[in-house]
Amino acid sequence: MEKVWNLPKPKLVITIHGGVTNFGVPDKLGKCFREGLLKAAQTTGAWIITSGIDSGVVRHVAQALDEAGISARMRSQILLIGIAPWGLVRRRDKLIGHNAHVTYEHPSYCSHNKHHPVLNDRHSYFLLVDNGTIGRYGADIILRKRFEDYIAQKVTLRVGNERTPIICLTVEGGLCTINSALQYLKGVPPIPVIVFEGTGRASDFIAYAEKHLDSKGNLDEPYHSHLLNNVTKKLNYNHTKAEEIVSLIIQCAKHHDLLTIYRANDDENKDVDQVILRALLKGQNLTLIEQLSLTLAWNRVDMAISEVFSSEEGVPAQALTHVMMNALLLNRVDFFKLLIEQGVSMKKFLTISRLEQLYNAEHSSLSTLYHLIGDKTQKLDEESFTLPEIGVAIEKLMGNAFRCHYTTRAFKSRYDKFKTTTQISRISSFHLRLSKENRNKKKKKEGGRNLSSCTSEAMEDFKYPFNDLMLWAVLTQRHELAKCLWNHGEEAMAKALVAIRLYKCMSKEAADDYTEVEVSNQLREYAEDFRECSLDLLNHCYQQDDVMTMKMLTAELPNWGHHTCLSLAVIANNKRLLAHPCCQVLLAELWHGGLRFRSQSNIKVILAVLFPPTILLLDFKKPTYPTKTRKELSSTADSEDSEEIKFNGSVFNISLNSIFRANAQLANRFLRRSTVTVPPPELFIESTENRNSILSNESDHLLATPMTPEPIMVYMGEKKSVQILTPKKDEKCEEVDDIFIRNFSVASSRQGNTVKF
């Protein structure tokens, strides 16, 4: 099917079983079934497999397409595949041939024949099964089951290594429907089944048994007899055959984990599409990451919020990096926003290797840059684009001597280190496989250390990861994702102006190639969209603070080639932004410099150029010098470490924080009598002449004694006076000023009467 019909791999397979003959369904239930089935197929890109015969449940599926008003062109996006028995199709002889176009009968213009029905024309593709029988149903069941088992076991999704999920829907039906449902429930791997109660016969039987089944998996006698009578009447079997069918129904009802009953009157089952996806997530014993990957493949962010992130276990942020990579590749903007809200750090996520993987994931998206990067169209399988090559392409698109970050010497040195570490890790991993177990353990530990160091370095690969991701989104023409990345991160104005320039140059390159005219027009629309975003941002900033807006426009941007936003606007030829009043005032300010704005200033400037003595007639602005406020002066005073107080030739460094708290007036008096600078918060006493001394408690005084290894606790107690004495050569300790002593004692008593030295 992939080779002949060029079909993409399915993200979900919905197989529908039910009645072959025409039957009626309640209006509410039928509407819910058709709308939910169509929504599930459109949002997830699912394959819908039916019997392909224009009768029974297939007509309800085809009616869903008709009610939605989907045209024939849009209908091709919904893959409806019919697997029908060859011997049952009317006028099957017309279908024999190879690459032939035939006219087949329309179902509405032919008479309905139960034994020879026609194919339903709403299907996209048909597989006709011939087992040698003519006019009999059931020839397609074996091939259909094998085909679905092959998809469930061997076909993987694009996202990760998860298998393609399959789910079965039963609507009405008979004995074949019951047998098919039981095979799905008991198969390997087991497949979830959804039964629509109220559609009749087999579906109602299974729903009734599931509702009245006891904890041991048995039906009580009244329920069993009631079910047996209904099977006998509606399926027209004898008592013995009906007993066998009831046993099959009970076996189906025992699989509570895989069986889901849809009841239209139940408030919990409102949307069929959510019931289908919820049954797939809960019925296959998947981990939270696997469930999140499935919702990502289906592009159902609502199911991810309600089913995955609402669980009590929670998903760790580190495990979401793989999902973030797939969300970027699949251009899932809603999932990107959701993962950012869940705590994914882009600085830790974006590394050099991952960014190169993003650029090399789809070479078709870089088709307009092939001649700029280099002619690698013939070696796409062998070689891949590197970040320095991408940087060269960006420089060619930007022009005007723009220097991309990827081509700087600092980044190239880091890139070379990254390449060497990756090569060493590959060689070491190869040797680890060949070495012995003991050496393996040692090398694995060393490899783990190397990997941890590499990851720690990789965490700092990009200072502004949103800028680099936005460049990737612009170059790969993911406009919605580029706008989302523009809203995150820093330097929004610069990012918008660079995006305008890149889109315009890419549009010009695409216009030169006549096969990409539509792409060129689309890129111009993208550039116009970012031009509107830049204007809106400038208006908002100018209304909030005009001075800071002018600083933003003239600030140098090292990440964008050391340009400014104003110079980037000139490069992007954004005339509407340059015509903004903020830019005009700024340009006039830059043009006039120190001259004042006057009506005759231009004439005076011309006269000054022609006659230099007339320079004296020009009016210049007064120079403004920065002055420090009281707060700044106090902060500079607080930055000093300590104060110096001289007592009889000895110098002490003593903190005055406690003194200031004790009595402000006395502190001011003390500061007038001493040369003081604001001290640090620690309280310490240091003697310049004798540093190996410390104060200790002796009687009523604090005396200087030799230093001891243990810290001495000085308990002030109820002392009312304290003397600080300093040893001096051949002199006795003298008493210090009473003001300082009282302040020191009061401050010490307020701090718990304890001073620790």
Secondary structure, 3 states (H helix, E strand, C coil): CCCCCCCCCCCCEEEEEECCCCCCCCHHHHHHHHHHHHHHHHHHCCEEEECCECCCHHHHHHHHHHHHCCCHHHHCCCEEEEEEEHHHCCCHHHHCCCCCCCCCCCHHHCCCCCCCCCECCCCCEEEEECCCCCCCCCCCHHHHHHHHHHHHHHCECCCCCCECCEEEEEECCCHHHHHHHHHHHHCCCCCCEEEECCCCHHHHHHHHHHHHECCCCCECHHHHHHHHHHHHHHHCCCHHHHHHHHHHHHHHHCCCCCEEEECCCCCCCCCHHHHHHHHHHHCCCCCHHHHHHHHHHHCCHHHHHHHHCCCCCCCCHHHHHHHHHHHHHCCCHHHHHHHHHCCCCHHHHCCHHHHHHHHHHCHHHHHHHHHHHCCCCCCCCCCCCCHHHHHHHHHHHHCCCCCCHHHCHHHHHHHHHHHHHHHHHHHHHHHHHHCCHHHHHHHHHHHHHHHHHHHHHHCCCCCCHHHHHHHHHHHCCCHHHHHHHHHCCCCHHHHHHHHHHHHHHHHHHHHHCHHHHHHHHHHHHHHHHHHHHHHHHHHHHHHHCHHHHHHHHHCCEHHHCCECHHHHHHHCCCHHHHCCHHHHHHHHHHHHCCECCCCCHHHHHHHHHHCHHHHHHCCECCCCCCCCCHHHHHHHHHCCCCCEEEECCEEEECCCHHHHHHCHHHHHHHHHHCCCCCCCCCCCCCECCCCCEEEEEECCEEEEEECCCCCCEEECCCCCCCCECCCECCECCCCCCHHHHHHHHHHHHHCCCEEEC
